[in-house]
Amino acid sequence: MSVYAERRKKVYAYLEETGIDVFMIEDTEGRRSPALRYLSGHPADALLFLLRGGKAVLVPWDVLLAAQFADADEVLPYNDFGRRPPGAIRKILGDCAASAAASRFALGAAAFRFALGAAAPYPLVVKLSEELRKDFPRLQVLCDAGGPDAFITKLRRVKDAEEIQKLRKAAEILNALLEGIEEGIRGGSLVTETDLALFIESRCRSLGAEGTSFPTLAAGPRRSFGIHAFPGYTAQRFVAPGLSILDFGVSYEGYAGDVTLTLVTGKPSPLQQTLIRLVEEAYHTALGLCRPGASTAKIARAVDEIFARQNLVMPHGLGHGLGLEVHEEPFLRGSPDADTILEPGMIFTVEPGLYDPQAGGVRWENDVLITETGCEVLTRSKILYKD
C-alpha cells in the first residue's frame, strides 16, 4: 500500500465515524489546499473526492501530470465536466447513489452528507447546495472549519517517515546553499541583495529543489529593521557595515525548508551587540526546551522573558511548523490558544529575532525535528561575522 493510501485510510475512518459520505478537497487558484498533495501526491490543480467506503477519485486539470505523480483509485479528466466543479460533483454523487453501499441515498431513505473544504466561501456553498439539490433533494452540504480539514491538519502535524526524508533533503539543500553563501560573501562574489537572491534561486534548482519555498528576503543594513523586508530584495548592498538579514527556503518534492542568517559586517555598536547577544541566548534556550511532551507556548514564553529583561519584545512568533506549507502547525507562540504539546516527528523552525529602526535587525532561524529523546537541528544557519 502506498504512503498516500495509508494516509487516506485514516481519513476514511474519520468519515465513517462522522457519517460523512463524500469529502471533496479542492486545490485550485484562490483556494489552495496542501491536503490534496498530502493524500494523493498530485502537485497541481485538481479536485480530490474521498468516499466513505474507501475510494479516492482525482479530477485533475492536467491528466498527463496526474499519470506521472498521482496516487488515486480513479482519475477523471476535468475536461469531461466542462471544466466546472459542479459537473464532477454530480458524477461522483450519482455514482454513489447508484452503488449498493449508498442505496439508502438512492432510495431517499436518509440524507446524504457531502462535505466541502473549509476554505470554500459561503456564497459558493449556498449556490452549490441549490444546484445539487435539484438532482439530489436529500443532499446535505457541509462546510465546517472543524470538519475533515481540521482532522487532516492535525494528521499533518506529525510527519511520517517519507515526509521526514523529504524535509531532511530540503535541509541538505539549504545547508549546501548556506555554505555557498558564506563562501560568496567572504570571497566577494556575493555583495548586493540581488546577488544573494539570484544565487539562491539558481543554485537551489541545480541541487535538486523544485524552487524556493517562498520569495527570498535579502535585506542589507538599511532595510534589516523589517521583519519581512519590502520589497524582498533590491540592488542595495547586502554586505555593508551593520546588520543584514537573509531569510530563504527551498521546496523539495513539495516539502518546505526555511532558514534565516544574520550577517554582521564590521564592528557592531553597543546596541547591536545587545540585540545579537539576546537573540543568541534566546535561540539556545529555545533549543534546550525542544523535546517530546514540551509545550510550545511555554517555550515561546521563555524566549519572551529573555527579551523582556531588556524591555524588548519580539514582534513575531518564535517558530512555525514545516511541511507542504512553509507555515503550518505547530506554531510556537506564547498564546495559550496556540499551544501544542510536542511529539516525535514534528518539524518546525526556531527563529528568535529583534529589530531596531536605527540599529537594524537580528534573526537566527533553523529547522528542528523532534526525536524520541529530544531534538535534532537539521539546518546549519548561523549569525555570520565579517570584518
Buried (B, 14 or more C-beta within 10 A) or exposed (E): EEBBBEBBEEBBEBBEEBEBBBBBBBBBEEBEBBBBBBBBBBBBBBBBBBBBBBBBBBBBBBBEBBEEBBBBBEBBBBEEBEEEBBEBBBBBBEBBBEBEEBEBBBEEEEBBBBBBBBBBEEEBBEEBBEEBEEEBEBBBBBBBEEBBBEBBBEBBBBBEEBBBBBBBBBBBBBBBBBEBBBEBBEEEEBBBBBBBBBBBBEBBBEBBBBEBBBBBBBBBBBBBBBBEBEEBBBEBBBBBBBBBBBBBBBBBBBBBBBBBBBBBBBEBBEEBEBBBEBBBBBBEBBBEBBBBEBBBBEBBBBBBEBBEEEEBEBEBBBBBBBBBBBBBBBBBBBEEEBBBEBBBBBBBBBBBBBBBEEBBBBBBBBBBBBBEEBBBBBBBBBBBEEE
